[in-house]
């Protein structure tokens, strides 16, 4: 564990991230390739000694559908538009409603949270965990970071779904 960093950001390529379908190399892409990526990496992360000690795994999705009947480029939580992106959601102010999965001994297994958060909320939450100052829009007044609604389990008591 001495060589395990305190923070690791893993991002798949455009094939494994569910973005491109099909992939440039002929693989199916989309959710099929994203699922294979997660099936390979998540068990290895969860089995690691560092994760089992006090880890937090966050799988955050980046954007909603940009076309069709499920198209969504909305934004939440007073998300500001960046200085060089008039329409970051291509057809609207954001990336639409997306999900995230968080796994930790500090989160009750099977819990569901419908609190509206955005990617700046995620950044602010990570900064808070490391006691860092907030960068850019993560420092926006009123932006809500993850709290006891997310971290709803404490290791000293039994947490069960």
LINHUSUL-V115101 format. One record per pair of residues at least 24 apart in sequence whose C-alpha atoms are under 6 Angstrom apart, sorted by sequence separation. I is the first residue (numbers start at 0). J is the second residue. D is the distance in whole Angstrom. If there is no record, write none. Layout:
BEGIN
<<I J D> <I J D>>
END
This chain:
BEGIN
<<71 95 5> <120 144 5> <63 94 6> <62 94 5> <63 95 5> <62 95 6> <63 96 6> <63 97 6> <60 97 6> <60 98 6> <60 99 6> <59 99 4> <58 99 5> <58 100 5> <57 100 6> <57 101 5> <106 150 5> <107 151 6> <56 101 6> <105 150 5> <106 151 5> <107 152 5> <56 102 5> <106 152 5> <55 102 6> <105 152 5> <55 103 5> <105 153 5> <0 49 6> <54 103 6> <107 158 6> <109 160 6> <108 160 5>>
END
